[in-house]
């Protein structure tokens, strides 16, 4: 397995990984355009040149960065790939001068983000802007 930072993104391949990893229908999204426009960085996990994992980091342009879309193909789960992706993303954010790395997660992912990746739980809130 090899990690690649800011690799050239194929929208079909990343959309497929995202759909499979999250157990949702595959919807083609303009990943490459969005990442180049909004992300501080992104990291991919590759096995024999096949994308098997992904994470992106967005930021406020200052000291805060945000982990989004952590995904590992189910055939490669439970092997530490997600943890390696998040660790690499954190290193990239640190190198960019960020002081804080935030992540939102569902309760079933607390062991992954808090115990495996070292995040400290905090209170947060969410406001839905569309139905």
Long-range contacts (C-beta under 8 A, 24 or more apart in sequence): 1-45, 1-46, 1-47, 1-52, 1-76, 1-79, 1-81, 1-84, 2-45, 2-46, 2-47, 3-43, 3-44, 3-45, 3-46, 3-84, 3-85, 3-88, 4-43, 4-44, 4-46, 5-41, 5-42, 5-43, 5-88, 5-92, 6-41, 6-42, 7-42, 7-44, 7-46, 8-32, 9-35, 9-42, 10-51, 13-51, 14-51, 14-54, 17-51, 17-52, 17-53, 17-54, 17-71, 17-73, 18-54, 18-69, 18-71, 20-73, 20-74, 21-71, 21-72, 21-73, 21-74, 22-71, 40-65, 40-92, 40-93, 40-96, 40-98, 41-89, 41-92, 41-93, 41-96, 42-89, 43-85, 43-88, 43-89, 43-92, 45-72, 45-76, 45-81, 45-84, 45-85, 47-76, 52-76, 52-81, 53-81, 53-82, 53-85, 54-85, 55-82, 55-85, 55-86, 55-88, 55-89, 56-89, 57-89, 57-92, 57-93, 57-101, 59-93, 59-96, 59-98, 62-98, 63-97, 63-98, 63-99, 63-100, 64-98, 64-99, 64-100, 64-102, 65-93, 65-96, 65-98, 65-100, 65-101, 65-102, 66-101, 66-102, 66-103, 67-101, 67-102, 67-103, 82-112, 82-116, 83-112, 83-116, 83-117, 86-113, 86-117, 87-117, 90-117
